[in-house]
Amino acid sequence: MGAVASAQDIQTNAISMPGAPAWLTDSRVDKVVDKVQSKLEWDIRKITVQWYSDPVQFQKLHGFGDSVLAFSLRNTMTIAMGPRIDTANFDGVFGHELTHIILYQKYKTAIPSWLDEGLANFIGQNSKVDYQWLATQPHPDVHLMSHPFKASVVSPRYQYQASTALIEMLDAKCGLDDLLQLSVGKSLENYLASFCGITDINQSFVAWVKQKALAK
């Protein structure tokens, strides 16, 4: 593991973060943690966040190319922060990965894979949807979307954009907080028709994208 320049050890109630950069503070870490915990109504079971400064070593860890900024490992409840994380992008990236961890701790497999990245973007406030670009793309069945850096029928960009747009659609149609509350211990998809009034997720999604693109 590459050492982070002027590294420090940050310990909070929720996070163990050895090797953190000098510009990061306990209070900033807690602010992101508190925001995500509050939105998802969950107290994190303490996790480890490890920093990496060597880009080659970091890429070997995840194996998905040089576009990855950070990633989370559910089996060990850890987050790996790459060498391109800085004071400008820390909050969004950390919030995104933290959401992944909480989703697994609280919901297990209740959140379908095609919504996982969008929910992490939405809660972490880590990405904005380019609806005009999205409207120009072919729209495969949303159920075919998997992890954006694994074998998938769509590109990583489309995966992130479409998944986030789906979350925004669900939030607008039925209220994301209420939908997540219903989904604890049960599949979120069970409630798309009964609670959100969505009988065909693909049809609703295409109509939503067109509507938002025209509004822009």
Secondary structure, DSSP 4 states (H G I P E B T S, - for coil): -PPPTT-EEEE-SSEEEEEE-TT--HHHHHHHHHHHHHHHT-PPPPEEEEE---HHHHHHHH-S-TT--EEEETTTTEEEE-TT--TTTHHHHHHHHHHHHHIIIIITT-S-HHHHHHHHHHHHT-----HHHHHTS----GGG---TTSS-SS-HHHHHHHHHHHHHHHHHHH-HHHHHHHTTTS-GGGHHHHTT--S-HHHHHHHHHHHHHHH-
